[in-house]
Amino acid sequence: MTKFLLALHVLAAIVAVGPVTVAASMFPPGARRAMAAPGDPQALSAVRLLHRICRVYAGVGLAVIVFGFATAASMGVLTDAWLITSIALTVAAAAVLIVLVLPGQETILADLEAAAETAPATVTAPVTAPATDLVTEPTQKPKVTAQLAMYTGIFNLLWATVTVLMIIRPGSTTGA
C-alpha cells in the first residue's frame, strides 16, 4: 500500500505542481506583453489562461498534501526532521501562492481587462521578429510584474527545495 500511495503522491505532485510552476513563471512576461499591447485580445487571452491554470491546479495540488500525509503515515516517518522541514516549506510555498502570486495575478489581470475595454481592438500579426524583440518593457506598472516574478521565483524555489528533500531524505536508511 505504501508504494501505491507514494506513486499517487508523486503523480499528483507532477500533475498539479508542475503546471502551476510553469504557468506562474510565464504569467509576468505574458502580462508585460499584454501591457505593451492593450488592444491585443490574444495577449489578454493568454494571460487569462495562465491565471486560470494557476488557480485550478493550485486546488488540485491539495491532492499532493493528502497523498503525502497518507504516504508518510504508512512509512512511519511523520516525525522525521526531513519530512517536518518539507511540510513547513510546502506550507510556505502554498502561502506564497495563495497570498502573493494569485492575488498579484488577479490585480494585473483586472488592470489589463480595464485597459482592454478602453483600448481599440487590434489584430495581432504573425510574429516574425526574433524572440529577444518580443518582450518589450510595458508602459504601465513594470514594477508590479517584476515583483510578481520575484514572488513566483520564491514559490518555485520552495518547491524545488521540497522536491530535493523528498528525493534525498536526509537520514534515510534506504541508501539514497
LUMDO-157827 format. One line per 10 residues: number of its first residue (from 1); their letters; for each residue x, y, z of C-alpha. Coordinates in nm, 3 decimals, m for minus. Layout:
REM residues N
NUM) a) X/Y/Z  ... $
//
This chain:
REM residues 176
1) mtkfllalhv) 0.000/0.000/0.000  0.290/0.237/0.074  0.424/0.209/m0.280  0.078/0.278/m0.422  0.035/0.586/m0.201  0.383/0.706/m0.288  0.308/0.666/m0.659  m0.015/0.866/m0.618  0.171/1.134/m0.423  0.443/1.169/m0.686 $
11) laaivavgpv) 0.193/1.167/m0.975  m0.023/1.428/m0.801  0.285/1.645/m0.746  0.386/1.621/m1.111  0.036/1.680/m1.246  m0.061/1.958/m1.002  0.253/2.146/m0.906  0.426/2.130/m1.245  0.161/2.328/m1.433  0.139/2.590/m1.157 $
21) tvaasmfppg) 0.514/2.650/m1.156  0.530/2.680/m1.534  0.215/2.893/m1.576  0.307/3.119/m1.284  0.653/3.171/m1.435  0.504/3.252/m1.776  0.248/3.499/m1.635  0.475/3.805/m1.571  0.627/3.812/m1.922  0.284/3.745/m2.071 $
31) arramaapgd) 0.141/4.033/m1.867  0.421/4.263/m1.987  0.339/4.174/m2.348  m0.031/4.239/m2.283  0.051/4.573/m2.117  0.256/4.674/m2.417  m0.039/4.599/m2.649  m0.357/4.681/m2.454  m0.583/4.626/m2.757  m0.445/4.280/m2.836 $
41) pqalsavrll) m0.710/4.021/m2.745  m0.466/3.730/m2.788  m0.222/3.872/m2.534  m0.502/3.925/m2.282  m0.642/3.579/m2.351  m0.302/3.420/m2.289  m0.270/3.596/m1.953  m0.623/3.488/m1.856  m0.538/3.128/m1.944  m0.216/3.131/m1.740 $
51) hricrvyagv) m0.403/3.267/m1.437  m0.675/3.006/m1.474  m0.416/2.727/m1.490  m0.258/2.858/m1.170  m0.593/2.882/m0.991  m0.727/2.543/m1.097  m0.407/2.346/m1.041  m0.349/2.514/m0.705  m0.675/2.349/m0.598  m0.573/2.017/m0.750 $
61) glavivfgfa) m0.250/2.049/m0.551  m0.442/1.962/m0.235  m0.420/1.601/m0.352  m0.040/1.622/m0.314  m0.080/1.707/0.053  m0.343/1.437/0.116  m0.140/1.164/m0.054  0.181/1.294/0.106  0.043/1.262/0.458  m0.103/0.920/0.380 $
71) taasmgvltd) 0.233/0.803/0.243  0.429/0.943/0.538  0.192/0.780/0.786  0.220/0.443/0.613  0.601/0.475/0.610  0.610/0.580/0.975  0.812/0.895/0.906  0.571/1.164/1.023  0.812/1.277/1.295  1.132/1.272/1.084 $
81) awlitsialt) 1.307/1.608/1.059  1.334/1.600/0.679  0.959/1.550/0.648  0.872/1.820/0.901  1.102/2.057/0.711  0.935/1.957/0.384  0.592/2.018/0.533  0.698/2.362/0.659  0.838/2.453/0.318  0.523/2.324/0.149 $
91) vaaaavlivl) 0.311/2.544/0.376  0.538/2.838/0.294  0.506/2.768/m0.081  0.128/2.742/m0.053  0.119/3.070/0.141  0.330/3.247/m0.122  0.099/3.116/m0.393  m0.227/3.198/m0.214  m0.126/3.529/m0.054  0.114/3.679/m0.311 $
101) vlpgqetila) 0.112/3.510/m0.652  m0.258/3.452/m0.722  m0.375/3.792/m0.588  m0.093/3.961/m0.780  m0.206/3.789/m1.098  m0.567/3.889/m1.031  m0.469/4.255/m0.982  m0.266/4.262/m1.303  m0.540/4.081/m1.493  m0.803/4.328/m1.370 $
111) dleaaaetap) m0.583/4.619/m1.481  m0.529/4.456/m1.822  m0.901/4.395/m1.867  m0.979/4.757/m1.776  m0.718/4.880/m2.022  m0.853/4.648/m2.293  m1.202/4.795/m2.254  m1.076/5.144/m2.329  m0.821/5.048/m2.597  m0.921/4.989/m2.958 $
121) atvtapvtap) m0.905/4.624/m3.061  m0.609/4.529/m3.275  m0.537/4.222/m3.478  m0.210/4.054/m3.399  0.011/3.998/m3.700  0.212/3.677/m3.724  0.533/3.705/m3.527  0.842/3.716/m3.743  1.073/3.906/m3.511  1.344/3.730/m3.311 $
131) atdlvteptq) 1.240/3.618/m2.963  1.450/3.890/m2.798  1.237/4.158/m2.964  0.908/4.011/m2.842  0.932/4.126/m2.483  0.908/4.500/m2.456  0.901/4.693/m2.134  0.545/4.791/m2.054  0.439/5.149/m2.023  0.231/5.076/m1.714 $
141) kpkvtaqlam) 0.328/4.914/m1.386  0.658/4.740/m1.472  0.730/4.717/m1.100  0.417/4.508/m1.040  0.516/4.240/m1.292  0.873/4.237/m1.163  0.750/4.190/m0.808  0.515/3.913/m0.919  0.805/3.744/m1.098  1.004/3.760/m0.774 $
151) ytgifnllwa) 0.719/3.603/m0.573  0.683/3.334/m0.839  1.056/3.264/m0.820  1.033/3.224/m0.442  0.739/2.986/m0.486  0.936/2.781/m0.741  1.249/2.769/m0.523  1.046/2.647/m0.226  0.900/2.365/m0.437  1.242/2.276/m0.575 $
161) tvtvlmiirp) 1.377/2.252/m0.218  1.085/2.030/m0.114  1.149/1.808/m0.416  1.517/1.769/m0.326  1.431/1.688/0.036  1.180/1.427/m0.080  1.441/1.264/m0.302  1.746/1.262/m0.076  1.558/1.224/0.256  1.842/1.314/0.496 $
171) gsttga) 1.898/1.039/0.750  1.719/0.783/0.535  1.827/0.424/0.568  1.746/0.344/0.205  2.099/0.431/0.092  1.981/0.717/m0.128 $
//
